[in-house]
């Protein structure tokens, strides 16, 4: 025989443990807002169950009503955590209105007009509606996929709602699955909801782990100062583009960019000013790139831009656009503003490069050196032109500027 008070005690202990786990997550990752709501949901749910247990020692209906309010609030907080996890604003008004209607209906059909079936329907609405509202977010693909934790949470929520529906139907057909009755049917419901509630929190934990793992992976591919891709990410992208071009024969282009006189800026104005210049250049350059282009900082004052499906001429046009925005910005500098000048080398993938991105980088570097030799604050393109002097042995690499 299942003992209902014992089950509720287990419910309290488990939810206190879950609350402590979420408290640790909240402390370790203060920017992870969803954990705060899930922590509050666990603690409020434990408090509600603990209050409901007091009805064993108090004849007043107040503990049962307050316990119901705690369980309803826990459902709302769990749903609000899901909303914050997916970056959506919390529906405070909807949650408060749902809770007020549910708790008000439960109190009315308990204290004013005693009707068990309507009381249980009111109580069930407060628990089910918030979870139903959050279910759509869990089933929406994020970045092209639904995470395993979101799938688990969705299945659990659907099962919980099905259990609520079965409880409501059972009550309407003459059964009594309320806490007041304390029947074995109610005990089975409590046991099922205890298991499902714990599993739901495990689903939330899987979602959190998946999110944090992705953030760590992203940080490993981003430059700390500018927020653009780092050298590791650049090489990965270049390898992918080289393999794609070798299969399709479609070229792509690469820009190598160097800030002119950057050492002088650091020596004259300090490294903080130099860092500000790098960040400012990053913002300016991104305004002239297309969706799908990738800007990366490869170290110091050096940047690269991967231009998918772009010919040498298209790469030169984008290089000119980036150069012009820097020139216009430098012309507008006044007072303590630090003008930024850049040199750019442009190169295009060809069959000789194959799947070796370092060769493409070397070609773009050759063009960059030509741009600096021509007076800096300019761009040049790499062109493996035939030798101009027949007497020179071997092919001669040359660069020519697009006017």
N, C-alpha and C positions, 0 to 999 in steps of 0.2 A: 504494500500500500504506500502510495506517495504521500508524504507529509508536506502540506502547503507551507506552513511557517518555515520549515527547514529549507524548502526551495527558495522562498523569498530571502532567507538569510544568505544562501549561496549566491543569489542574485546580487545582494548588497556587497558581499565580499569581492565578487568578480568585477563588479563595476568600479569599486574603489581601486582595485589593482589596475584596471584599464585607465582610470583617471590618473593614477600615478605615472603610468607609461606615457600618456599624452602630456603630462606636466613636464616630464623629462625631455620629450621631443620639443615642447614649446620653449623650454629653457635653452636647449642646444641650438635650435633654429628659430630665433625670435621673429624672423621675417616670414615664417611659414604660418600664415594667419589661420588656416583651416584647423591646425592642431589645437588652437585655443578653443574653438567651438566644440571640437570633439572631446577635449578635456572637460569643458563645462557640461557637455551632454552626459558624460560618464558620471561625474560627481553629482549632478542634479538628479540623474536617474537613480543613483544609489541612495541619495537623500529621500527621494520619493518612495522608494521601496522600504526604506527604514521607517519612514513615517507611517506607511500603510501597515507595517507590522505592529505598530502601537495599538491598533484596533483590538488586538488580543487582550490588552490590559485596560482599555478605556471603552466604555459603552457608547460614547459620543460618536456620531458619524464624521466628525471633523478630521480625524487621522486618515480615514479612507478617502475623503474628498481632497485633502492636501496631498496625499500620496498620488492620487490620480493626476492632480495638477503637475506634480513633479515629473511623472512619466510622460505626460503630454509635452511639457517643456523640454524634456530630454530629446524627444522626437524632433521637435522644432530646431533645437540647437544642432542636432546631427545633420539635418537638411541644410541649415545655414552654413555648416562647415563644408558641405559638398559644393554649395554655391561659391564660397570663397576659394575652394581648391581650384575651380575652373575659371577663376577670375571674374566672376559675376558679382554684382552688388547684392548685398543681403536683403531679402524681402522682409524687412522688419514689420511693415504694416500688415502684410499678408499673414505672417506668422502670429503676430499679436492678435489680429482679428480672429484667426482660426482657433487660437488657444482660448480667447475670451468666449467665443460661441460654444466651444466644446465644454469648457469648464462650467460656463453658465448653464448649459443644458444638463450637464451631469448633476449640478447642485439642485436645479429646479426639480428634476425627476427623482431626486433623492430626498429633498427636504420639504418641497411644497406638494408635489404630486408624485407619490411613490409608484414608479413604474419601471421595473427592472429592464425590460426590453429597450425602452426608449433611452434609459440611462446608459445602457451599454452601447447603443448606437451613437449617442453623443460622445462618449468616451473614445469609441473607435475612430470617429471622424477626426478628432484631435491628433490621434497617433498616425492615421493613414494619410491624410491630405498632405502634410509636409513631405513625407517620404515619396508620395506620388509626384509632387512637383519637382523633386530632386532626381527622380528616376530618368527623366529625359536627358539631363546633363550627363549622367553616367553612361548612357547608351550612345551618346554623340561621339563619333571618332575625333580624337585629338591628334593632330599631326599624322593623319591618315590611318590611325589605329585606335582601338579601345584597349586600354591597359588591362592586364589580368586582374588587378585589384578592382578596377571598375566593373569588370564582368562579374566577379564574385559578389561585389556589393549589390549589383543589379539583381542577380539571382536571389540573393538573400532578401532584398526588399520585396521582390515579387512574391516570395514564399511567405513573408510576414503578412503582406496584404491578403494573400489567399487564406492564411490562418485567421486573420481578422474577419474575413468574409464568412468563413466556416463557423466561427464563433457567433457571428450575428445571425446567420441562418439557424443555427442550433437554438439560440435564444428565442427566435421568432416561432420555432416549431414546438416550443414548450419546454426546452431544456433550460438549465440555469448554470451558466458558465461564469458567473460573477464571483468576485472575491468574497462577497457576503455569504454565498452558499458554501464555499469551501469544499466542493465536491471533488471526486476523482477526475471528473472531466475538466474542472478548472485547474487541477494540479497538472494534468497532462498539457494543458495550454501554457501554463507557467513554465513548465520544463521545456517545451518547444520554443517559446519566446526567449527563454534564457540562453539556450543554445544558439538561436538565430542572432540574438543581439551581440553575443560574443563574436560570432562569425562575421557579422557586419563590421565590427571594429577591426577584425583581422583584415578584412577587405580594405578598410581605410588605411591601415598600416602598409599594406602592399602598394596602395596608390601613392602613399607618402614616400616609400622606398624607391619606387619607380621614378617619381618626380625628382627626388634628391640625386639619384644616380644619373639621370639625364643632365641635371644642372652641373654636376661634377664633370661629366664628359664634355659639356659645352665649355666649361671654364678651362679645361685642358687644351681647347682649340682656339681660345680667344686671348688677345693681348690685354694685359692687365690695365695698361695706361689708356689706350684709345678705344678698347672694346671691339675692335675689328679682329679679323682672323689673324692668327699668328703663323710663324713659319711652318710649323707642323701641319696646320690645317691647309696652308697653301700647297705644300708638297702633295698632300692627299688629293686635293682638288685637281692639281696639274696632272697627277697620274691618271685620275679618272678621265680628264679631258683628252689626254694623249691616247688612252685606250679607245675612247669613243671616236676620236678622229681617225685613228688607224682602221677602225671597222668601217666607218661611213665614208671616209675620204674628205669630210667637211672640215675646213681649217678652223682654228681659233687663234686669238692673239693674246699677247702678254705685254703689259706695261711695267717697266721698272722705273721707279721714281726716287729721286734723291733730293733732299732739301739743301739748297746751296747755302754755304756759309753757316751751317748749323753750329759748328764748333765755336764760331765767333759769338753767336747768340748765347750759348752756354757760358762762355768765358766773360762776356760783357754784362749780361743781364742775370745770370744765375741759372741753375738747372730747373728751378720751378718755372721760370719764363720759357725755357726750352720745352718743358713738358706741355705747357699751355699752347705753344706753337704747334706741337705735334697733334694735340687734340683739335686745335682750330683747323689745321690742314685737313684732318680726317673728315670733319664736318663739311668743309667746302668741297672736297673731292667727291663725297657721296652724293652731293646735289647734282653732279654732272654725270653720274653713272646710271646705267639702266638696271631695271629689275633683272636679277640673275647674274649681274657682274659681281665679282668678289674682290673687295679691297682687303689687303693683308699687310701687316707691318712685319717685316722680316728681321728687324733689328736696328737699334739706333734711330737714324733719320731716314731709313730706307723702307720703301713700300713697294708692293706689287699689286697689279690689278689683272685679274683673269677675265677675259672677254670671250665668253662662249659664242660659237657660230659667227665669228667676226673675221673679216679679211684684214690684210695689212692696211688697206686704205681706211677701212672702218675704225681700226685701232688708232690710226693717225688722227682721224677726226675727233675721237674721244679724248686722245691726248691733248689736242689743241683746246678742247673745251675745258679740260682740267687746268691747263696752263693759263688760259684766259681768265678764269675765275680767280686764280691766284694773283695774276697781274692787276686785275681791277681792284682786288682787296688791298694789295700793296699800295696802289695809287691813292686809296682812300685813307691810308694810315696817317695819323697826326698825333702829336704829343708823345706819349709813352707807348703808343702802338708799335709793334715790331713787324715790319713788312716781311712777307714770306716769299722767297723765290725758289723755283724748283727746276730740275732738269729731268727729262723723261726719255727713256729708250723704248722703242716699240719693235716687237718681233712677232712673226707669224709661224705657227706650226707647219711643218712639211713632212714628207715621207722619210727624209733623212733623219729627222729627229726621232720618229717612231714613238716608243714608249719610254723615252728617257727625258724627263722634264728638265734635268740639269743642262741639257744641251740648249733647250729653248731659253732658259735663264741666261746662259752664257751669251746667246745671240742678242738678247735684250740688253745685257750689260755692255756689249760692244757698242750698241747704238747709244746707250747712255753716256759712255765715254766720249763718243763723237759729239753729242750735244754739249757736254761740258767743255770740250776743246773748242767748240764754235762760239764760246763766250758765256755759257751757262744761261739760265732762265729761258730755256728753249727745249725743243724736242727733236729727235732724229729717229729714223727707222732703219732697221737692219735689212740690208739687201746683198745677198751673196752674188754680186755682179761678176761677170767674167773679167779676167785680168785686163787692165788697160795697157800694160806693158808686156808684150809677148816674151821679152827676154827674162822676166822674173819667173823662177821655177814655182810650180804648184799654183793652186787657186789663191786668189787674193780676196779677202773679205773686205767689203767697203760699206759705207753707209751713205745714204743720201737723204736730204731733208725734203719733206713735202712743203711746198711754198704755201 
